[in-house]
Amino acid sequence: MPETITRPTESPAIGLVSLGCPKALVDSEDIVSRLRAEGYRLVPSYEQADLVVVNTCGFIDSAKAESLETIGEALAENGKVLVTGCLGATPDEITRIHPKVLGVSGPHQADAVLASVHRHLPRPHDPRIDLVPPGGLKLTPSHYAYLKISEGCNHKCSFCIIPDMRGRLRSRPIGMVLREAEQLAERGVRELLVISQDTSAYGVDLRYQSDYWKGRPIETRLFDLAAALGELGVWVRLHYVYPYPHVDRIIPLMSEGRILPYLDIPFQHASQRVLKAMRRPAAAENTLQRIEQWRADCPELTLRSTFIVGFPGETENDFSELLDWLAEARLDRVGCFTYSAVEGARANALADPVPEQVKQERWERFMQAQAEISAERLQDRVGGIETVLVDEVESDHAIARSRSDAPEIDGQVIIEDAGHLAPGDWAEVVIHGADRYDLFARITAGRELSANVPL
C-alpha cells in the first residue's frame, strides 16, 4: 500500500502592535525578525492572528492609557494576547486591569516574548526556509531604518522613569552595530536614524574596547561610530544627543558631508533653576554659545529639540527665561510638552505644582513663539535647490523630506507634479514656498533623480 503523504499545514500566525518611541519600534523589529526566522507568519489584523503581541509604552499617563486600551482591544478582537515593553515593567498594573493576558514581559526582552510564544503557540523551526533578510525585518518603509546603538540610561532625571524600566546604559559592540548598518545599506536602506536613550554616551561603558570592521580596529565611542557610519553612502541622522563637550567633535563630520548636519538635542528647558530641579545632565553648559559655535562651524546645521513647560516650581520668570532663550537660539524644529506626573518619578515629590490652566497657557505661548521662528527659518530656504528623499506619493504630488527633516516628527517637502516618483527616490527640487512647518517645491528641470546618495 503506498505511503500517505501528509502535507504541512499553514504555520501559525502572529499579529504585533508596536506603541511608543522608535526605540520600542526597534525592539518590535527584533521580535518579529526572530519570529519570522522560526517560521511564524506575520499578519496585519487581529482576525488573521492566532496570537497577538502588544509592545507597550509606559512613559507618561496618556501612553499608559493608550497601551491599556490597545491590550483590551486585542483581547476583545482576538483573545490570545502577550504583553511586552515599558509598561510590562509593572506587570501587576496590566494584569489587574486585563487578567486574561497570557503573559507579561518588560522592555527589551525578546527572549521572554519568544519563550511565551513557544508556550502558547508552538511552531517547530524549518531550517530549510530562510525567511529573514540580513539586518532583520523592519517595520519602517524600506528606504529608512532606525539603528539602535545602546539600551538604558545612566541619568536620573527627576521626571523620567526610563532608567528604572530599561536599566543602566548598555552599548552594543561597535562591530555589531556597523555590520547591521552595512546589511541595511546593502538592502537599499537610504537613511539610518541612530537612536538610543543617550546617544552621546555611546561606548562609555565599553570605553577601552574596540572591534574590527572592514579589517581595521574601531574604537567604541560616538565619534568613531559616526565616522564609520559616514562611510556607508547613506544618510545618517543622529537622535537623542545630549550636549556633552565631545559632541563638538561630531560637527566637522557634518560640515564635511559625512553625516547629516542634524542634531536632535533634548534641551528640555533654559532656566538653570528648573534644569537643576529636573536633574538634567549638562545643565550648566552655556548652550547658546555652543549653538553659535556649531552653526559657525557648520552653517547648514539643523537643530531639533524638545522642552517641558509647567514643571513643578516653574515660575513665570523661569518661563520668560525659556522664551528669551528660544528667541535667541532660533532652533529649527521644536516639540513641547506640558509636564505630566509619571508614577514613580522623583519629580512627583517636588513642591509648587503648576496649575493645569497655567501649563496649557504657557504651552500655547511657547508653541506660538516657535511657530514664528520656524516660519522665518523656512522662508529663508525659499529659492534654494535641495535634494530630498521621497516618502509617499499621492496622486500628482510627492511627500518628501530634506536633510533637515526626520520622519514623522519634523516637517515635509511637498513636491508638485511628481506623481511619477516612488518612495525611496531621491529628487532635486527648487523650493518655491513655505508655511510654518513645511516647504513646497518643484522638480529641478533636467535633474529629476539622483542615483547616488547626495549629502
Steps between C-alpha positions, in 0.01 A plus 500: 500500500653836404614728778264788581666839467389757756564852384583760765223732605544875486728624775352687799436871455615781731367854513707776660400848615795732570437812709729777620834632385742384229701307762191288567457461124851356478410252776193404295717452193722265698197301616342465154836415344549213741143381464532502122832314522322223692234468232211694650287702261451871570152634431354854507168443679359354820269274300783330311721447804518192718666713769569873544805666656453856629823698553398773744616847602480611863686830509213739575139454607357548152738235363398260778135560421558433130690180580231370735229587248688317223543191719126501568424538130730209413338281764153585373588445134731200535509362854861374505728788597858531623617835637855635496677838509536783749160460664594135556755617758199525734312178413254526790362821349419309181363177649283692747312658208544220246531171692450291183832592336715192444823654618680827577865592447692826528688711244776353287405142591465326165616170652211506747252585221624211287481261796139603565410458133649152505285407801174625355553456126772244431652487155805285423763681297548383143875541426436467126332841489694822542234760562700786651703744288842620623453766765164355611144596416409867517162659570601828336478571126776323310702817433574594862568311823570571866838382630502455878854528637440453872237420759433662838622826652732604785321827577250561778285777356230567755211486251607175332466133595663354190819394690274314745330325209796435270795500739842659474676578173602193301674587173492252213846399376597727214570213263148367552348845437706557187426158356127559544533843341696358208240226443222759499686716249553197276123436512432845360436697820588860419476658844614370839354669807733442795307468826553412866408641839818712500687490169782725623587246770549219250799288594574646845426158649736344240754779516811290449356252253535494124363280227594426140309622197625477144828361632591783735446565873229753587468650848160474665421870537248732336749681275647174373154357439377811316814514286466133403128532423591795277688262270187304405367748244161549669346784695594466869284698744583528873222507759493549880838670517581657837720813459812359666826677401614209281200558270703791359720240327199375299431836334791475250360166380183691413671793331703250292179329385579165663186499715192721484535850651223426750504479879204395712586633847245480787576832672170477700530852649719809521458610861794373704273477803252275318776293338648438844162383628472276194848362582596539139856413392700790355258742667781752555620499138489831316272359234450824306874541456530137390221540245664813360831316460336193341329719242823684430674167438207354301266770362257240361444342843139425594425495873202319644397485866222430747395699804279461807293790633313504828760298690440512879630828636528668158427870550396759245857630512632151421262473206594848374863394516412200282324722244798738491735205448280367220496837326880513505565133418258500204482123479371348178272227636345498847254289693348599833305313769322612809638326808313181583561314824628147439448236765832429667672819380697698759349827377168397652636596843598854395314794647296766320325309221392723212121515445378329182355821361836675539682206339272515198530878469881477510499220245291712261732800540805282448362333187392833351848643554665197341255493208609852408867403523440189291314698232783753477771234474308309232437820306877547482518177297256614231678529166762243591567165332499193726519123469212321671401141574147398395283333766158487330334575170140623497337553161706765322722608789770341715566540871870510571752600764810713484818453702329712768205265548477179698203276416174553688630770738622779271361681198456388141586615150191488276606455136254603227453303176699207638259209471761306301731475802500208745579464872875479545582715196735795524384818334669833448248779554477877509316638803232751397294538818481437874256510787567456871623143477514378137667593172350495150710412198525407132734257329815670372489505121726242342613343827208296630666213682837428650629144497744554785438626851571874493618638831 
